Amino acid sequence: MTTSHVHQIDLESLSPDERAIAEIELEMASAQGVEGITRAWDDNAVYFDFGPKEIVGKAAATAEIDAQFKYVTNLRTKIVRIRIRADGDVGYAFSTQHFIADGQNGGPDCSFIFRETDVFERQDGQWRLVHQHLSFPADLTNGTVVLGTADPLVTE
């Protein structure tokens, strides 16, 4: 069974260009496969995944994401918080998201908070993602990545 999260984005408060970017962000977060994630990517997009690689090109990024998704199913990504801006032919979105997936093919179940920054350019009237940077929150006092499900901006 596939479950999806409800995303809290106030589309009415956004400009038409920002709403178009928000729709792309929602499509990526709701995707069950790599095609839904990379549909609006430019062919020359630069992708900074969680690992150390800089991946250049939509085809290479698609292959990398597809290889990772072989070990998970039932993807459930919730946009916890997002900010979107667009001005002229350039736009961006940065967000905190919660990724949950069931393991398959020997992969573990996943549940973690991550951050995503996306940069867009308007090309031939369409917004295209030209750069995506994913990261995990880090604790610099001990040099570790914070892998968890709690939103790091919420203090208890």
C-alpha positions as a Markdown table, in Angstrom:
| # | Residue | x | y | z |
|---|---|---|---|---|
| 1 | Met | 0.0 | 0.0 | 0.0 |
| 2 | Thr | 1.3 | 3.4 | -0.9 |
| 3 | Thr | 0.8 | 6.2 | 1.6 |
| 4 | Ser | 1.5 | 9.9 | 0.9 |
| 5 | His | 1.9 | 12.8 | 3.2 |
| 6 | Val | -0.1 | 16.0 | 3.1 |
| 7 | His | 2.2 | 19.0 | 2.4 |
| 8 | Gln | 1.5 | 22.4 | 3.9 |
| 9 | Ile | 2.3 | 24.9 | 1.2 |
| 10 | Asp | 0.1 | 28.0 | 1.1 |
| 11 | Leu | -0.1 | 28.3 | -2.7 |
| 12 | Glu | -2.3 | 31.4 | -2.5 |
| 13 | Ser | 0.4 | 33.5 | -0.9 |
| 14 | Leu | 2.8 | 32.8 | -3.8 |
| 15 | Ser | 3.2 | 34.6 | -7.1 |
| 16 | Pro | 2.3 | 32.7 | -10.3 |
| 17 | Asp | 6.0 | 31.9 | -10.9 |
| 18 | Glu | 6.4 | 30.7 | -7.3 |
| 19 | Arg | 3.3 | 28.6 | -7.6 |
| 20 | Ala | 4.7 | 26.9 | -10.7 |
| 21 | Ile | 7.9 | 26.1 | -8.8 |
| 22 | Ala | 5.8 | 24.9 | -5.8 |
| 23 | Glu | 4.0 | 22.5 | -8.1 |
| 24 | Ile | 7.3 | 21.0 | -9.2 |
| 25 | Glu | 8.4 | 20.7 | -5.6 |
| 26 | Leu | 5.1 | 18.9 | -4.8 |
| 27 | Glu | 5.5 | 16.5 | -7.8 |
| 28 | Met | 9.1 | 15.6 | -6.7 |
| 29 | Ala | 8.0 | 15.0 | -3.1 |
| 30 | Ser | 5.1 | 12.9 | -4.1 |
| 31 | Ala | 7.0 | 10.8 | -6.7 |
| 32 | Gln | 7.2 | 7.0 | -6.4 |
| 33 | Gly | 10.1 | 6.8 | -8.8 |
| 34 | Val | 12.9 | 8.7 | -10.4 |
| 35 | Glu | 10.9 | 9.9 | -13.4 |
| 36 | Gly | 8.6 | 12.0 | -11.1 |
| 37 | Ile | 11.6 | 13.4 | -9.4 |
| 38 | Thr | 13.6 | 14.4 | -12.5 |
| 39 | Arg | 10.8 | 15.3 | -14.9 |
| 40 | Ala | 11.4 | 19.1 | -14.6 |
| 41 | Trp | 15.2 | 18.8 | -14.5 |
| 42 | Asp | 17.4 | 20.5 | -17.1 |
| 43 | Asp | 19.5 | 18.1 | -19.2 |
| 44 | Asn | 22.6 | 19.7 | -17.7 |
| 45 | Ala | 21.4 | 19.9 | -14.1 |
| 46 | Val | 24.1 | 19.6 | -11.4 |
| 47 | Tyr | 23.1 | 17.3 | -8.5 |
| 48 | Phe | 24.8 | 17.2 | -5.1 |
| 49 | Asp | 23.4 | 14.0 | -3.5 |
| 50 | Phe | 24.0 | 13.0 | 0.1 |
| 51 | Gly | 27.3 | 11.5 | -0.8 |
| 52 | Pro | 30.5 | 13.2 | -1.9 |
| 53 | Lys | 29.8 | 13.1 | -5.6 |
| 54 | Glu | 29.0 | 16.1 | -7.9 |
| 55 | Ile | 26.8 | 14.6 | -10.5 |
| 56 | Val | 26.5 | 16.5 | -13.8 |
| 57 | Gly | 23.6 | 15.9 | -16.2 |
| 58 | Lys | 20.0 | 14.7 | -15.8 |
| 59 | Ala | 20.9 | 11.3 | -17.2 |
| 60 | Ala | 23.7 | 10.7 | -14.7 |
| 61 | Ala | 21.5 | 12.0 | -11.8 |
| 62 | Thr | 18.6 | 9.8 | -12.9 |
| 63 | Ala | 20.9 | 6.8 | -13.0 |
| 64 | Glu | 22.2 | 7.5 | -9.5 |
| 65 | Ile | 18.7 | 8.0 | -7.9 |
| 66 | Asp | 17.4 | 5.0 | -9.7 |
| 67 | Ala | 20.2 | 2.8 | -8.3 |
| 68 | Gln | 19.3 | 4.1 | -4.8 |
| 69 | Phe | 15.6 | 3.4 | -5.2 |
| 70 | Lys | 16.2 | -0.3 | -6.0 |
| 71 | Tyr | 16.4 | -0.8 | -2.3 |
| 72 | Val | 13.2 | 1.1 | -1.2 |
| 73 | Thr | 9.6 | 1.1 | -2.0 |
| 74 | Asn | 6.4 | 3.0 | -0.9 |
| 75 | Leu | 8.2 | 6.4 | -0.8 |
| 76 | Arg | 6.6 | 8.9 | 1.5 |
| 77 | Thr | 8.2 | 12.3 | 1.5 |
| 78 | Lys | 6.7 | 15.2 | 3.5 |
| 79 | Ile | 7.7 | 18.8 | 2.9 |
| 80 | Val | 8.0 | 20.0 | 6.5 |
| 81 | Arg | 8.9 | 23.5 | 5.7 |
| 82 | Ile | 9.7 | 25.3 | 2.4 |
| 83 | Arg | 10.5 | 28.8 | 1.1 |
| 84 | Ile | 10.1 | 29.6 | -2.6 |
| 85 | Arg | 11.1 | 32.7 | -4.5 |
| 86 | Ala | 11.2 | 33.6 | -8.1 |
| 87 | Asp | 12.3 | 36.8 | -9.8 |
| 88 | Gly | 12.6 | 37.1 | -13.6 |
| 89 | Asp | 13.9 | 33.9 | -15.1 |
| 90 | Val | 15.5 | 32.6 | -11.8 |
| 91 | Gly | 13.9 | 30.9 | -8.9 |
| 92 | Tyr | 14.8 | 28.8 | -5.9 |
| 93 | Ala | 13.2 | 26.6 | -3.2 |
| 94 | Phe | 14.8 | 25.5 | 0.0 |
| 95 | Ser | 13.1 | 23.1 | 2.4 |
| 96 | Thr | 13.3 | 20.6 | 5.2 |
| 97 | Gln | 11.7 | 17.3 | 4.3 |
| 98 | His | 11.0 | 14.0 | 6.0 |
| 99 | Phe | 11.7 | 10.9 | 3.9 |
| 100 | Ile | 10.1 | 7.5 | 4.8 |
| 101 | Ala | 10.4 | 4.4 | 2.7 |
| 102 | Asp | 10.0 | 0.6 | 3.1 |
| 103 | Gly | 13.1 | -1.5 | 2.4 |
| 104 | Gln | 13.2 | -4.0 | -0.4 |
| 105 | Asn | 15.8 | -6.2 | -2.0 |
| 106 | Gly | 17.7 | -6.4 | 1.3 |
| 107 | Gly | 17.6 | -2.6 | 1.9 |
| 108 | Pro | 16.5 | -1.2 | 5.3 |
| 109 | Asp | 13.4 | 0.8 | 6.1 |
| 110 | Cys | 14.2 | 4.5 | 6.0 |
| 111 | Ser | 13.0 | 7.5 | 8.0 |
| 112 | Phe | 15.0 | 10.6 | 8.2 |
| 113 | Ile | 15.0 | 14.4 | 8.0 |
| 114 | Phe | 17.0 | 16.1 | 5.2 |
| 115 | Arg | 17.4 | 19.5 | 3.6 |
| 116 | Glu | 17.0 | 20.3 | -0.1 |
| 117 | Thr | 17.9 | 23.4 | -2.1 |
| 118 | Asp | 16.7 | 23.6 | -5.7 |
| 119 | Val | 17.6 | 26.3 | -8.2 |
| 120 | Phe | 15.4 | 26.9 | -11.2 |
| 121 | Glu | 15.8 | 28.8 | -14.5 |
| 122 | Arg | 12.9 | 29.6 | -16.8 |
| 123 | Gln | 13.7 | 28.2 | -20.2 |
| 124 | Asp | 11.3 | 28.6 | -23.2 |
| 125 | Gly | 8.6 | 29.6 | -20.7 |
| 126 | Gln | 9.0 | 26.5 | -18.4 |
| 127 | Trp | 10.7 | 26.3 | -15.1 |
| 128 | Arg | 13.6 | 23.8 | -15.2 |
| 129 | Leu | 15.6 | 22.6 | -12.2 |
| 130 | Val | 19.3 | 23.4 | -12.9 |
| 131 | His | 20.8 | 22.5 | -9.5 |
| 132 | Gln | 19.7 | 20.3 | -6.5 |
| 133 | His | 21.7 | 20.0 | -3.3 |
| 134 | Leu | 20.7 | 17.5 | -0.6 |
| 135 | Ser | 22.1 | 17.5 | 2.9 |
| 136 | Phe | 21.6 | 16.0 | 6.4 |
| 137 | Pro | 21.7 | 18.2 | 9.4 |
| 138 | Ala | 25.1 | 17.9 | 11.2 |
| 139 | Asp | 26.2 | 18.3 | 14.8 |
| 140 | Leu | 29.5 | 20.2 | 14.5 |
| 141 | Thr | 30.3 | 19.7 | 18.2 |
| 142 | Asn | 31.0 | 16.0 | 17.5 |
| 143 | Gly | 31.3 | 15.9 | 13.7 |
| 144 | Thr | 28.4 | 13.6 | 13.1 |
| 145 | Val | 25.4 | 13.6 | 10.8 |
| 146 | Val | 22.1 | 13.9 | 12.6 |
| 147 | Leu | 20.0 | 11.0 | 11.2 |
| 148 | Gly | 16.6 | 11.1 | 12.8 |
| 149 | Thr | 13.0 | 11.9 | 12.4 |
| 150 | Ala | 12.8 | 15.0 | 14.6 |
| 151 | Asp | 12.8 | 18.4 | 12.9 |
| 152 | Pro | 16.1 | 19.9 | 14.0 |
| 153 | Leu | 14.6 | 23.4 | 14.1 |
| 154 | Val | 12.0 | 22.4 | 16.7 |
| 155 | Thr | 13.2 | 22.5 | 20.3 |
| 156 | Glu | 11.4 | 20.6 | 23.0 |
